[in-house]
Every structure is written in structure tokens, then in C-alpha cells.
Amino acid sequence: MKQERTYQILKYAVYESRKHSFILTTCFVLVFAFARILGYAEFTEIRFVNYIIAFFVSYDAIKKVYIKNDYEVEYFTGLFIGIATVVQGQFWYSILFFIYLKIDHSFATELLKQIPQNIIVPEFSTAVLLLLEGLGLSPIISLALMQYFKSKQGRWARGVR
């Protein structure tokens, strides 16, 4: 019975992670669209706003599983949710950004001016760089979030819900 419950929670975690990855991608696109409209898209440091967004979207995904599982979440399940949410969201965004760079050649050229060396396939390289950034960011966000959730359900928090 416990194994069946664990399977159901993992299944729900995968569902929430995928759903929140699309929410995360939408947020990333909106940030880029606003930056592009306002003329700030060339400032690549704007992408740091995405880190904050990724933190809160991942928090919501983990929280939904936490609540569904009677205010408990296994440590590695929570890590999985956070990492999968950010990596998938960044993956979808990098694909969309690749397509955008293929369409908006002037913006792609502007980005290339910020890179100090010649790149053979600049649009693809930029998309891969975005994906790798998500791969690096996801464990940091997940570890921070799991410290919060473990403090909520740890032995010093028993009986407090």
C-alpha cells in the first residue's frame, strides 16, 4: 500500500513539474517580451529576473505535492520536482529563443556583439547556453527550497501544520 502511495505521489510530482515548466516558460517569454518592447533586451543581465521567477514557480510546484501528500514531501522527490521544473522550463524557453533568433536577425547580431569570439552556429549556441544555465540553476533552487520544506516538516516542526 505504501509503495502504491509513493508511486501516486511521484506520478503527481511529474505532472506538477511538467505543468509548472510551461508556466515557467511563459513567464520567461513575458519577461523577454517586455524587455524587448522597452528596449532592454540587449542587456543580458535582465535574465537574472528569471532566476527569481524560477524559484517561486518551483516553490509552487513542490508546495502542491507537499499539500497533496498530507504536508510531507520526501527530500529527493522535492529535489526532483525543483530540478525537473526548472530544466524543462529552460529547455522549452531555449527552443523558443532559438526560433526567435532565427526570425529576428538584428537582435541575434546584437547579441553576437557581446560575445568575444567567433561562433559557428550562433543561434544554436545561444540556445544551448540558455539550457546549460538552467541545468546549473536548478539544483541551487531545489536545494534551497528543500531546506525550507524540510524545516516545515522536520522533527522540530512535528505537529505544526
C-alpha positions in Angstrom: 0.0 0.0 0.0 2.8 2.4 0.9 4.5 1.6 -2.4 1.3 2.4 -4.3 1.0 5.7 -2.4 4.7 6.6 -3.3 4.0 5.8 -6.9 0.9 8.0 -7.0 2.9 10.9 -5.4 5.7 10.5 -7.9 3.2 10.5 -10.7 1.6 13.6 -9.4 5.1 15.2 -8.9 5.9 14.6 -12.6 2.6 16.1 -13.6 3.1 19.2 -11.5 6.6 19.6 -12.7 5.6 19.5 -16.3 2.7 21.8 -15.8 4.9 24.3 -13.9 7.6 24.1 -16.5 5.1 25.5 -19.0 4.2 28.2 -16.6 7.9 29.0 -16.1 8.5 29.2 -19.8 5.5 31.5 -20.2 7.0 33.8 -17.5 10.4 33.8 -19.2 8.8 34.7 -22.6 6.9 37.5 -20.9 10.0 38.9 -19.3 11.8 38.8 -22.6 8.9 40.3 -24.5 8.6 43.2 -22.0 12.4 43.7 -22.2 12.3 43.7 -26.0 9.4 46.1 -26.1 11.1 48.5 -23.6 14.4 48.2 -25.4 16.3 46.5 -22.6 16.6 43.0 -24.2 20.2 43.7 -25.2 21.1 43.9 -21.5 21.5 40.2 -20.9 21.7 40.7 -17.2 17.9 41.1 -17.3 17.8 37.3 -17.4 18.6 37.3 -13.7 15.0 38.2 -13.1 14.2 34.7 -14.5 16.1 33.2 -11.5 13.7 34.7 -9.1 10.7 33.6 -11.2 12.1 30.1 -11.4 12.4 30.0 -7.6 8.8 30.9 -7.0 7.4 28.7 -9.7 9.4 25.7 -8.4 8.2 26.6 -4.9 4.6 26.4 -6.1 5.2 23.0 -7.8 6.8 21.5 -4.7 4.1 23.0 -2.4 1.3 21.4 -4.5 2.9 18.0 -4.0 3.6 18.8 -0.3 0.0 19.6 0.3 -1.3 16.6 -1.7 0.9 14.3 0.3 -0.5 15.4 3.7 2.1 18.1 4.3 5.1 15.9 3.7 7.5 15.6 0.8 10.4 13.2 0.5 13.7 15.1 0.2 14.7 13.6 -3.2 11.2 13.9 -4.5 11.3 17.6 -3.8 14.7 17.9 -5.4 13.4 16.1 -8.4 10.4 18.4 -8.7 12.5 21.6 -8.5 15.2 20.4 -10.8 12.8 19.0 -13.4 10.6 22.1 -13.3 13.5 24.5 -14.0 15.3 22.3 -16.5 12.1 21.6 -18.5 11.1 25.3 -18.4 14.5 26.4 -19.5 14.5 23.7 -22.2 11.2 24.9 -23.7 12.4 28.5 -23.4 15.7 27.8 -25.2 13.8 26.2 -28.1 11.5 29.3 -28.4 14.5 31.6 -28.1 16.3 29.7 -30.8 13.3 30.1 -33.1 13.1 33.8 -32.2 16.8 34.3 -33.0 16.2 32.7 -36.4 13.4 35.2 -37.1 14.9 38.4 -35.6 18.4 38.6 -37.2 19.1 42.1 -36.0 18.7 41.0 -32.3 20.8 37.9 -33.0 23.5 40.2 -34.4 23.3 42.5 -31.4 23.8 39.5 -29.0 26.8 38.3 -31.0 28.5 41.7 -30.5 28.6 40.8 -26.8 30.5 37.6 -27.4 34.3 38.0 -27.8 34.9 35.1 -30.3 33.6 33.7 -33.5 30.8 31.2 -33.1 30.0 28.8 -35.9 26.2 28.4 -35.2 25.4 31.4 -33.0 21.6 30.9 -32.6 22.0 27.2 -31.6 24.9 28.1 -29.3 22.9 30.7 -27.6 20.0 28.3 -27.1 22.4 25.6 -25.6 23.9 28.3 -23.3 20.4 29.1 -22.0 19.7 25.4 -21.4 23.0 24.9 -19.6 22.2 27.9 -17.4 19.0 26.2 -16.4 20.9 23.0 -15.6 23.2 24.9 -13.3 20.5 26.9 -11.7 18.0 24.1 -11.0 20.0 22.3 -8.2 20.7 25.5 -6.4 17.0 26.5 -6.4 15.9 22.9 -5.5 18.4 22.6 -2.6 17.3 26.0 -1.2 13.6 25.1 -1.5 14.1 21.7 0.2 15.7 23.3 3.2 12.5 25.3 3.6 10.2 22.3 3.2 12.3 20.1 5.5 12.1 22.8 8.2 8.4 22.8 7.8 8.1 19.0 8.4 11.3 18.3 10.3 11.3 16.8 13.9 11.3 20.4 15.4 8.1 21.1 13.4 6.1 17.9 14.1 2.5 18.6 15.0 2.7 22.1 13.5 0.9 22.3 10.2 
